[in-house]
């Protein structure tokens, strides 16, 4: 039996509907310090004030970098 590969969004949606995803979804809730350490070019003030969507974009970059299915903000 061939199993279809799904992305993190689809995996989370299946789990939230109590369906069986291809694997257990993995979420992350990184600390600001971890985010700033991983993205050294990011200005901490921009992150704090969410200038030009810095907050959401930084956390999404971390999620993609470490292959998480989602991020908790």
Secondary structure, DSSP 8 states (H G I E B T S, - for coil): -------HHHHHHHHHTT---SS---EE---HHHHHHH-TTS-HHHHHHTGGGHHHHHHHHHHHHTT-SEE--
